[in-house]
C-alpha cells in the first residue's frame, strides 16, 4: 500500500501579503492584485502592469547582511518555506525533535535569479569583470532558495530545484511527495518561487506576444475564458507546502489541512510555447494523476485550472478537460486564480495548490473575475462570484512552455 501523504502547512508571499487566510479572503472577495508598476520605469515597455509583491521585508526571514544581497526569488522562497513550517507548528524548538536527515526541500523556479543576472551583466558591460560580485553566481542559481532554507533549518534530506517553466510548482510537489512515498524522507517542504517582474522579464514575454496590453485598466487585464482576453499578466512571489507522511504527522500531533492523493506528468512534444491542439498531453497528465491516486474521475468535482488568459491556452485546456469529464459537466466547478494574482510562472502552481487546499478547508470557491463575455460551450460551472462548494477531490492543472504538463489531486483528510 502507498504511504498516505498529508499537507500540514502552507506559506505564501503574494500580492496579497504573507498570510494564507488573508490571501484566500482576498480571492473570495474577487479583489485584483494587478496594478500599474511603479518600482521601475515602464515608458518603453508595451506592458506596464503586473501583480507585484509589496511591503515585503526580507530581513524578517534572512540574516541582515544576506537579505539585501540575494535575488528576490530566493527571499520569497525562503520566506514561504518558513511560513509553511510555522503553520505546520514546527517552530525552532519543535524542529529540534525532528530527524533532520529525513527532512528535505524541493523549491523550484522557472526563471531563477533574473534580477541578479541583469545586475551582473550591466556591471560587466559598464565597469568590467573585476567589479562582478562574488555572490553573482550563487544568488543567480535556481536551487539557492532551497539551498539557503536547508542550511538555516539543518534539513539534510533531498534538496534540489526543478525548472519546468510554469508547471514548476506542481512538478516540485509531485517530486517531494514521491520522496516520502519511497521512504527517502518523512517531511518535505515544496513549491515554487519567482521574481521575474523586471524590465527584462516584461520585455521578453512581450516579445513572445504573450502579455496583455490593457494598460488603461490593469485590474481587468487578466480575463481567462473571456472573448476579450489578449494575453496573461505577470505575477511574482512564492508558495510552499509542508508534506508529511501520515504516520509522521499523527505522531507529532500536526495540523492536517488536506491529503495529497497523487500527481501526473506528461509532455506535449509539440511546440516551444503553444499547447498541443488536440489536448492529448493534458489528458494524459490528468489521467496519470488519477491512476497514481487510484480514484475515478467521478470523484473530482473542482478544478483549479491553469487558465492563464491567453487566446489559445485557455480553450485548449477546456477542450482537454471535456475529453476527461463525461456526463453533466456543470457539476464540476472550475476557476482561475490567475484572474486575480496574475501568472507567477514557476510559483503559479504552488499558489494554486494552496488555493485548492483552502477550498477544501473552507468549503468556498473563489470567483473568476473579468469573465464578462465568456467563450461559448464552456460547459463547466465557472463561478463569477464566491460560492459554497463541498469539494470531494480537487484537481489542479499546470502547464509550461516546452510542453510540460503536471496535474495534482487533493482531498479532505479523513
PAMIRO-25783 format. One record per residue (C-alpha): x negated, y, z; residue number from 0. Coordinates in pm, 1 decimal, padded with zeros to 6 digits. Last residue first. Layout:
px:py:pz:nr
X:Y:Z:NUM
...
***
This chain:
px:py:pz:nr
01043.9:01155.9:00663.3:413
00820.6:01426.4:00516.8:412
01004.7:01641.7:00265.8:411
00891.0:01581.4:-00087.9:410
00603.0:01678.6:-00313.6:409
00507.5:01585.5:-00671.2:408
00216.1:01704.8:-00884.9:407
00170.8:01766.3:-01257.4:406
-00151.5:01844.3:-01443.6:405
-00218.1:01927.6:-01807.9:404
-00549.6:02037.2:-01964.7:403
-00510.9:02133.1:-02331.7:402
-00824.1:02346.1:-02364.1:401
-00649.5:02643.0:-02209.1:400
-00467.8:02520.6:-01900.0:399
-00137.8:02365.1:-01795.7:398
00034.4:02347.3:-01456.7:397
00353.8:02172.2:-01353.7:396
00501.6:02146.2:-01004.1:395
00763.3:01877.6:-00937.9:394
00969.1:01891.6:-00618.8:393
01146.3:01584.4:-00480.6:392
01467.1:01590.4:-00274.7:391
01510.8:01965.0:-00256.8:390
01827.9:02089.8:-00091.6:389
01895.9:02415.0:-00272.1:388
02023.9:02745.1:-00131.3:387
01982.0:03016.9:-00391.9:386
01767.2:03327.7:-00442.3:385
01864.2:03528.4:-00751.1:384
01806.3:03465.4:-01120.3:383
01837.4:03089.1:-01074.5:382
01730.6:02866.9:-01366.3:381
01956.1:02559.4:-01382.8:380
01825.3:02352.6:-01676.0:379
01999.1:02365.5:-02016.3:378
01753.7:02616.5:-02173.0:377
01967.8:02599.5:-02486.4:376
01926.9:02959.2:-02598.1:375
01638.8:03181.3:-02482.0:374
01747.9:03403.9:-02199.4:373
01816.6:03778.6:-02237.8:372
01776.2:03930.8:-01891.6:371
01532.2:03691.0:-01726.4:370
01333.3:03969.4:-01559.7:369
01310.2:03776.8:-01231.7:368
01300.8:03401.3:-01181.5:367
01467.0:03361.2:-00845.4:366
01329.7:03196.6:-00531.2:365
01463.3:02862.5:-00414.7:364
01590.6:02802.5:-00062.2:363
01599.8:02485.8:00150.2:362
01341.9:02643.7:00378.4:361
01089.4:02361.3:00411.8:360
01129.9:02207.8:00065.8:359
01121.2:02549.9:-00099.1:358
00817.1:02636.9:00110.2:357
00644.1:02321.5:-00015.6:356
00719.3:02408.5:-00378.0:355
00597.0:02765.5:-00323.8:354
00271.5:02645.2:-00165.7:353
00218.9:02415.5:-00465.2:352
00291.5:02717.1:-00685.8:351
00012.8:02916.6:-00525.0:350
-00223.3:02622.1:-00581.4:349
-00111.4:02600.2:-00944.5:348
-00190.8:02966.7:-01003.4:347
-00535.7:02980.0:-00840.5:346
-00735.3:02890.2:-01152.0:345
-00534.7:03140.4:-01363.2:344
-00366.6:03391.7:-01131.3:343
-00069.9:03437.2:-01363.3:342
00164.7:03708.1:-01244.7:341
00297.3:03733.6:-00891.6:340
00665.6:03799.2:-00967.5:339
00754.5:03625.0:-01296.6:338
00463.5:03391.7:-01223.4:337
00678.4:03206.1:-00968.5:336
00892.5:03064.4:-01249.5:335
01199.9:02859.7:-01155.8:334
01368.8:02530.9:-01245.4:333
01666.2:02366.7:-01072.6:332
01769.9:02020.3:-01194.0:331
02144.1:01954.3:-01168.2:330
02197.7:02161.2:-01483.7:329
02002.2:01890.7:-01666.2:328
02303.8:01660.4:-01679.2:327
02171.4:01346.0:-01849.8:326
01803.9:01298.5:-01932.9:325
01500.4:01466.4:-01781.6:324
01175.5:01356.7:-01946.5:323
01223.6:01464.0:-02308.5:322
01400.2:01778.3:-02189.8:321
01093.3:01853.5:-01980.5:320
00875.5:01857.5:-02292.3:319
01105.3:02102.1:-02471.3:318
01114.1:02327.8:-02165.2:317
00732.4:02325.5:-02154.2:316
00708.3:02414.2:-02525.3:315
00967.4:02685.1:-02465.4:314
00749.9:02872.9:-02218.2:313
00421.0:02816.3:-02399.6:312
00501.4:02966.1:-02739.2:311
00614.6:03322.7:-02660.4:310
00406.8:03356.0:-02342.1:309
00581.4:03429.5:-02013.3:308
00359.8:03199.9:-01799.3:307
00615.3:02928.3:-01731.8:306
00407.7:02665.6:-01544.2:305
00738.5:02548.5:-01398.2:304
00824.3:02489.9:-01035.9:303
01065.0:02203.3:-01091.7:302
01342.0:02100.8:-00853.8:301
01575.2:01798.8:-00860.4:300
01324.5:01515.2:-00897.3:299
01482.6:01198.4:-00759.5:298
01624.0:01098.3:-01099.3:297
01269.8:01081.7:-01241.4:296
01221.0:00752.2:-01056.8:295
00952.5:00715.9:-00784.7:294
00622.5:00527.6:-00770.0:293
00424.0:00841.3:-00685.1:292
00149.2:00748.9:-00932.7:291
00408.9:00647.0:-01191.3:290
00595.8:00972.9:-01141.2:289
00272.5:01170.3:-01180.2:288
00181.4:00978.3:-01494.8:287
00527.8:01051.0:-01636.2:286
00480.4:01423.1:-01573.7:285
00136.7:01431.5:-01740.3:284
00251.6:01217.6:-02034.4:283
00548.5:01445.7:-02098.2:282
00313.5:01746.1:-02086.2:281
00085.7:01587.2:-02345.7:280
00381.4:01486.6:-02564.8:279
00520.8:01839.7:-02580.7:278
00588.0:01814.4:-02956.8:277
00418.3:02148.7:-03020.3:276
00092.5:02063.2:-02837.1:275
00016.2:02368.8:-02627.2:274
-00180.5:02664.2:-02769.3:273
-00514.1:02789.2:-02634.2:272
-00802.1:02567.8:-02754.5:271
-00580.6:02343.1:-02967.6:270
-00467.9:01976.6:-02984.0:269
-00622.5:01722.2:-02750.4:268
-00314.5:01773.3:-02529.1:267
-00495.7:01631.2:-02227.5:266
-00331.7:01442.6:-01942.2:265
-00311.8:01433.3:-01563.6:264
-00061.7:01301.3:-01308.3:263
-00008.0:01353.2:-00938.4:262
00147.2:01174.9:-00645.0:261
00371.9:01181.6:-00340.8:260
00225.6:01463.9:-00131.6:259
00441.0:01491.0:00178.3:258
00571.2:01810.4:00334.8:257
00518.0:02069.7:00602.8:256
00371.1:01847.6:00876.3:255
00247.3:02006.4:01198.9:254
-00043.8:01808.2:01344.8:253
-00016.9:01591.1:01654.2:252
-00379.7:01474.4:01632.0:251
-00297.8:01108.8:01573.6:250
00000.1:01196.0:01353.5:249
-00216.1:01391.5:01108.8:248
-00484.5:01123.3:01092.0:247
-00230.1:00846.7:01033.2:246
-00051.7:01049.3:00766.5:245
-00374.9:01100.3:00576.0:244
-00443.7:01468.2:00564.6:243
-00409.7:01748.9:00310.8:242
-00476.9:02110.1:00406.9:241
-00359.0:02332.8:00125.2:240
-00520.5:02638.5:-00029.3:239
-00418.3:02948.5:-00222.6:238
-00632.9:03220.8:-00373.7:237
-00602.3:03566.2:-00523.6:236
-00555.5:03718.4:-00867.8:235
-00286.9:03798.7:-01122.4:234
-00283.2:03866.7:-01495.1:233
00049.9:03920.2:-01667.9:232
00150.2:03684.9:-01949.6:231
00257.8:03762.7:-02302.8:230
00530.5:03939.2:-02501.3:229
00855.5:03826.2:-02343.8:228
01166.8:03982.5:-02499.8:227
01354.8:03656.9:-02558.4:226
01331.5:03580.7:-02186.1:225
01207.1:03233.8:-02095.8:224
00945.9:03375.2:-01854.1:223
00956.6:03753.1:-01804.6:222
00633.7:03902.1:-01672.9:221
00639.6:04263.3:-01791.3:220
00927.8:04397.5:-01583.2:219
00714.7:04509.4:-01286.2:218
00470.8:04665.5:-01532.6:217
00727.2:04908.9:-01682.3:216
00556.5:05161.6:-01913.7:215
00250.9:04939.8:-01960.3:214
00456.4:04664.0:-02118.0:213
00154.8:04526.9:-02306.4:212
00188.2:04159.2:-02209.5:211
-00131.1:03957.0:-02231.9:210
-00230.6:03659.8:-02451.5:209
-00342.9:03831.8:-02770.5:208
-00674.9:03646.5:-02732.9:207
-00847.8:03987.7:-02746.4:206
-00615.7:04096.0:-02465.6:205
-00739.8:03799.2:-02261.2:204
-01097.4:03918.1:-02304.2:203
-01023.5:04285.6:-02241.7:202
-00837.0:04207.7:-01920.7:201
-01117.7:03985.2:-01792.4:200
-01391.0:04228.3:-01899.6:199
-01217.4:04522.4:-01730.0:198
-01172.0:04331.7:-01402.2:197
-00876.9:04126.0:-01281.8:196
-01071.7:03798.1:-01293.4:195
-01069.2:03723.4:-00920.5:194
-00959.9:03359.8:-00891.2:193
-00928.5:03092.8:-00624.1:192
-00791.3:02739.7:-00626.3:191
-00666.2:02463.9:-00401.0:190
-00794.2:02200.0:-00162.1:189
-00892.3:02147.5:00201.5:188
-00928.8:01776.3:00266.9:187
-00875.8:01558.6:00574.5:186
-00928.1:01186.3:00639.4:185
-01200.3:01138.4:00380.3:184
-01356.6:00885.4:00142.7:183
-01082.3:00628.5:00213.6:182
-00969.0:00591.5:-00144.4:181
-00634.4:00753.7:-00065.8:180
-00805.6:01046.2:00105.2:179
-01037.4:01106.6:-00189.9:178
-00737.2:01070.8:-00421.7:177
-00556.7:01350.6:-00240.0:176
-00851.9:01584.0:-00291.6:175
-00866.9:01505.4:-00664.0:174
-00492.0:01562.7:-00704.1:173
-00509.5:01895.9:-00520.3:172
-00809.3:02010.5:-00726.4:171
-00647.3:01915.9:-01058.7:170
-00335.7:02103.0:-00946.7:169
-00529.9:02420.0:-00870.9:168
-00740.7:02404.5:-01188.2:167
-00450.0:02385.5:-01434.6:166
-00502.5:02745.5:-01549.2:165
-00860.2:02681.8:-01663.3:164
-00975.3:02328.0:-01587.2:163
-01258.5:02415.5:-01350.6:162
-01304.4:02182.9:-01054.1:161
-01515.3:02269.0:-00752.3:160
-01708.0:02046.0:-00512.8:159
-01720.9:01915.9:-00155.7:158
-01673.6:01550.8:-00056.7:157
-01736.1:01509.0:00319.1:156
-01979.0:01710.0:00533.6:155
-01745.5:01975.2:00674.8:154
-01953.9:02195.7:00907.2:153
-01685.2:02463.8:00907.5:152
-01904.6:02756.3:00804.1:151
-02112.7:02548.8:00566.4:150
-01804.2:02389.5:00408.7:149
-01647.2:02731.2:00352.7:148
-01967.7:02852.6:00189.8:147
-01974.0:02557.2:-00051.1:146
-01600.6:02563.8:-00119.9:145
-01620.0:02926.0:-00232.9:144
-01959.6:02853.7:-00393.8:143
-01845.4:02590.8:-00642.4:142
-01760.6:02841.2:-00918.1:141
-02116.7:02976.0:-00927.2:140
-02154.8:03353.8:-00964.1:139
-02241.4:03406.6:-00598.0:138
-02534.4:03164.1:-00609.2:137
-02677.6:03301.2:-00937.9:136
-02671.8:03673.7:-00859.8:135
-02768.2:03644.0:-00491.2:134
-03136.4:03716.7:-00561.5:133
-03010.0:04044.9:-00713.1:132
-03142.5:04142.2:-01055.8:131
-03363.0:04452.3:-01035.7:130
-03676.5:04287.3:-01172.9:129
-03487.0:04184.4:-01488.0:128
-03436.4:04538.3:-01623.0:127
-03256.6:04852.2:-01507.4:126
-02978.2:04919.1:-01760.8:125
-02937.3:04593.1:-01950.4:124
-03029.8:04361.7:-01663.0:123
-02820.4:04560.8:-01416.6:122
-02523.8:04553.1:-01655.2:121
-02552.2:04175.0:-01692.4:120
-02577.9:04131.0:-01315.7:119
-02270.6:04344.7:-01247.5:118
-02075.8:04150.5:-01511.3:117
-02176.2:03813.9:-01360.0:116
-02095.8:03925.3:-01005.4:115
-01747.8:04031.2:-01115.7:114
-01694.6:03712.7:-01315.5:113
-01778.5:03485.8:-01023.2:112
-01581.3:03177.7:-01121.0:111
-01344.5:03178.0:-01420.7:110
-01110.1:02882.2:-01368.4:109
-01185.9:02835.5:-01002.0:108
-01164.7:02524.3:-00788.2:107
-01167.4:02452.8:-00415.7:106
-01214.2:02082.0:-00336.7:105
-01318.0:02055.4:00028.4:104
-01402.9:01767.8:00259.7:103
-01354.0:01621.5:00607.4:102
-01473.1:01270.4:00690.9:101
-01828.6:01367.1:00791.3:100
-01672.9:01638.4:01008.2:99
-01504.8:01390.3:01244.4:98
-01252.5:01622.4:01409.1:97
-01274.3:01700.0:01781.4:96
-01479.6:02016.3:01730.7:95
-01218.9:02130.5:01480.8:94
-00975.1:02170.9:01769.6:93
-01208.5:02421.4:01937.4:92
-01264.0:02610.5:01612.1:91
-00892.0:02641.2:01524.3:90
-00724.1:02348.5:01351.6:89
-00358.3:02414.2:01407.7:88
-00271.2:02331.7:01044.9:87
-00165.3:02694.9:01000.6:86
-00513.7:02797.8:01114.3:85
-00668.4:02548.0:00874.4:84
-00467.4:02699.7:00587.3:83
-00583.0:03048.1:00690.4:82
-00945.2:02930.4:00685.2:81
-00906.6:02784.3:00336.1:80
-00729.0:03093.6:00203.3:79
-01003.0:03318.8:00346.8:78
-01286.7:03112.9:00199.0:77
-01114.7:03116.9:-00140.6:76
-01044.4:03493.2:-00142.6:75
-01399.9:03576.7:-00034.8:74
-01544.0:03348.9:-00302.1:73
-01312.9:03489.3:-00572.5:72
-01416.4:03838.2:-00466.9:71
-01779.5:03774.2:-00557.9:70
-02004.5:03772.1:-00254.3:69
-02221.2:04063.7:-00148.6:68
-01979.2:04277.4:00056.4:67
-01885.4:03989.2:00291.0:66
-02235.2:03843.9:00341.9:65
-02373.0:04102.1:00580.9:64
-02056.8:04107.0:00795.7:63
-02020.5:03728.9:00802.2:62
-01705.8:03611.3:00627.5:61
-01334.0:03583.7:00708.2:60
-01228.1:03913.0:00866.1:59
-01518.1:04081.6:00684.6:58
-01338.9:04005.7:00355.4:57
-01081.2:04278.3:00429.6:56
-00780.9:04259.5:00196.5:55
-00559.5:04567.5:00173.5:54
-00478.0:04493.3:-00192.1:53
-00470.1:04176.7:-00403.4:52
-00369.4:04250.1:-00761.0:51
-00071.9:04158.8:-00977.4:50
-00182.6:04323.4:-01302.1:49
-00149.0:04643.1:-01505.5:48
-00323.9:04847.2:-01776.8:47
-00301.2:04624.0:-02082.6:46
-00445.3:04760.0:-02407.8:45
-00757.8:04876.5:-02225.9:44
-00938.3:05198.9:-02321.6:43
-00771.9:05413.8:-02055.7:42
-00793.6:05143.9:-01787.7:41
-01034.4:05299.7:-01537.1:40
-01091.6:05091.1:-01221.5:39
-00910.5:05027.7:-00890.3:38
-00585.3:05194.7:-01002.0:37
-00421.1:04912.0:-01197.2:36
-00049.1:04964.2:-01264.9:35
00155.2:04720.1:-01058.9:34
00280.4:04361.5:-01056.7:33
00383.2:04228.7:-00714.9:32
00747.1:04203.2:-00820.0:31
01003.2:04150.5:-00545.0:30
01276.7:03893.8:-00607.2:29
01381.0:03877.7:-00241.6:28
01302.3:03505.5:-00230.5:27
00954.2:03583.9:-00362.9:26
00897.8:03849.0:-00097.0:25
01012.5:03605.6:00172.4:24
00771.9:03342.6:00033.0:23
00465.3:03563.5:00074.2:22
00595.8:03676.9:00413.9:21
00605.6:03317.0:00535.4:20
00265.2:03233.5:00386.7:19
00090.2:03530.6:00547.5:18
-00209.6:03668.0:00356.2:17
-00067.9:03960.4:00160.9:16
00199.1:03997.7:-00105.8:15
-00048.1:04041.5:-00394.3:14
-00195.9:03720.0:-00262.5:13
-00447.6:03556.1:-00031.4:12
-00269.7:03238.0:00067.4:11
-00309.6:02955.6:00318.2:10
-00120.9:02631.2:00375.6:9
-00147.9:02365.7:00645.5:8
-00042.2:02011.8:00737.8:7
00041.9:01867.5:00396.9:6
00088.4:01490.6:00413.5:5
-00071.2:01190.7:00247.0:4
00059.7:00834.8:00276.1:3
-00207.5:00575.7:00210.2:2
-00118.3:00353.2:-00078.9:1
00000.0:00000.0:00000.0:0
***
